């Protein structure tokens, strides 16, 4: 055996050992008592656990996905993807960009306040008069809160139920960031794109998808038609944030480092090591039934992401290479944005 052969054998032996070690570690490292204790003593831990329960597998519903594909204009979408030059490798990236375009321009509407359903008076003129509970019809579509508006023209009121059921949103096609993100997640899933839901403690949500081309999770925000611009919230909108947590069907992970580049609020809800333990445990449970192969693949991917977020590798370059320098928030009226301090000026 020559040296080269020997080294190559050694290398593959080393890789196999490493792989076994990762899989073993993943399957065995767990402390159910610590997990229970955390849930009992920490409210934020309970909130995150609740979110993981409702979000991680939420969109894995075949008939929902089929309904999206029946409703969306596939001809236009695929024609537009094909019209853009690109390689086979970046096909999914191009598809996601087109879905962002289609969703914002052709499909879904931003709604600060609804038009008057009696005389058609524009939503901009409507006055908010408060919230009501949902009626039984609205509750069927996972609606907790109904905003009520009065028309200056005919004095009648119009209800704006905040639905959470994606099938209902497929019909109403309007809402604010919650509704946008909710249905867009289902769009991504329906087109077979691996994606996750990002929850921000300070009242915003967006999505990420895994790009095999870029070999990382990529930020996408359907309200903004924004692709790979993780800085827009903290830098462009000047938004103050504390936590951003991603929930997918095989992962729950803290992605705050990627999004909170300035204006960081203090993180006092939970000890950092407890947060990591909590999310790691949720992730482990989500992967319980996966094959060793799959577990190893995902573990390598996690490692890569941690390096990007916390290592010196690429974290900073992701931020600086984007082009839309100081653009403020796209979605929502000027007054609404100003009220939230998100017009990029305050
Ligand atoms: Zn009216």
Boltz pocket constraint, residues with backbone or C-beta under 6 A from the ligand:
constraints:
  - pocket:
      binder: B
      contacts: [[A, 116], [A, 117], [A, 118], [A, 119], [A, 120], [A, 121], [A, 151], [A, 152], [A, 153], [A, 154], [A, 155], [A, 156]]
      max_distance: 6.0
